[in-house]
Every structure is written in structure tokens, then in C-alpha cells.
């Protein structure tokens, strides 16, 4: 959803019209409240915010699945290292440096 110029609301105006802006956000509009001419906060429908959070959780899960799949592919191709040896080499490098 693109933000129109009419969706940019100065903080002083938002204070005076909060109830009206909240009704508009509840109806689906997204408002950007500005402070000193720059975006400061957004006013959106609470259900839409929940949806955005759900999308972010799903994105994180997909990234984890992708990492797990890459790890399995590495194991299948023999690209593995012994964890204890790798950690010990890292510890030794830190103490030597």
C-alpha cells in the first residue's frame, strides 16, 4: 500500500485530530505521523499490525528452514567438521592473539 501525501500528518495536527485519525486507521488507512518534517510513528489498524508481525515470524521460520536445509546438504556432501575440534581451535586462536 503506497502512502499518499495526505497520509503524512504533522504531530501537532495528530494531537488535535487523534480520534478521527484512529477511526481512519481502524477503517484501513495507514497514517505516518511526522515530527520536524520526518516520519516519526505510524498509525495503523491493530489487526494489520498483528498480520505484519505474523508475516515477520513466518519469514524467520522460512529462513531457519533454509538454514537447516543447507546444513543437511552440507552433511550429505561431506562438508562437516568436528565441533569440539573447531571450538578448541577457535579458543586457541583467541588466547594466542
Secondary structure, DSSP 8 states (H G I E B T S, - for coil): ----GGGEEEHHHHHHTHHHHHHHHHTT--EEEEETTEEEEEE--HHHHHHHHHHHHHHHHHHHHHHHHHHHHHHHTT----HHHHHHHHHHHHHH-
